[in-house]
Amino acid sequence: MTFSAKQVLQKIKACFMGTKRISGSEDERCFFITTSCYQHKFLLLDIQAFDIVLDNFRFYNKRYSARLLGYVLMSNHIHFMLFFEDQNYLSKYLRDFKKYSSLQLREHLSQFYPHILPEILYEYRSQHYKIWDDEFDDVVIYSRKMCEIKLDYMHNNPVKAGLVTEPSDYLFSSAKFYENWKVNIQSELLHYRDVF
């Protein structure tokens, strides 16, 4: 396989900066993903909501042979790094993850926070409420360096938001896993060094 000079330069640049996915190549298997709640509303309001998101990660990781390398769950958005072990199923993964977590989160909101439902009313076809924005951002991760940059970025989200002083103090992220990864080998997470 031969690459043009332009393609070689793009690959080198991507190793250090990451790239916004354009080609949709099935060779791309590691992604840094950001998705926000509908209109950036605060819809992930408690431990049960975060557990719904984590349960959906577990379910779809099994379904699509994927592993989480890291994550942070905030009240109005989530970041996560996803690695597909066999084949890139990113679009299907996100489609299903958003669809089914939305149903569960809407049910949770209607039970515990019914006053929020009018804010997420969204009448379109059979959909009546909206939890997630339609779009998501994904960056292809090609290198260990880029992976470390994105992990630091996501783990520092709760610190920047003023929720904690240290990333590992935040319960709903993978920061604690990376702080104690030699001790905590039993985990749903895959260490990025096992990929890069």
JOGIUR-V844929 format. One line per field, one symbol per residue. psi: psi as a letter, one per 20 degrees, with the letter a starting at -180 (. if undefined). burial: I if it has 24 or more other ideal C-beta (glycine too) atoms within 12 Angstrom, else O. A space follows every 50 residues. Layout:
psi->???
burial->???
//
This chain:
psi->ppqrhghghgggghhhhrqppghkqihpipqpppqqqpkkqninirhhgh hgghhhggghgghjlrqphrrporhjrqqqpppphgqokgggghgggggh hggghgggghghlhihghhjpnoocjphqpgqqgqqppppoirgghghgh ggghhighghijhrhphiiphlrjghghhkhhgmhoqiqpphiig.
burial->OOOOOOOOOOOOOIOOOIIOIOOOOOOIIIIIIIIIIIOOIOIIIOOOII OIIIOIIOOIIOOIOIIIIIIIIIIIIIIIIIIIOOOIIIOOIIOOIIOI IIOIIIOIIOOOIOOIIOOIOOOOOOOOIIIIIOOIOIIIIIIOOIIIII IIIIIIIIOOOOOOOOIOOIOIIIIIIIOOOOOOOOOIIIIIOOIO
//
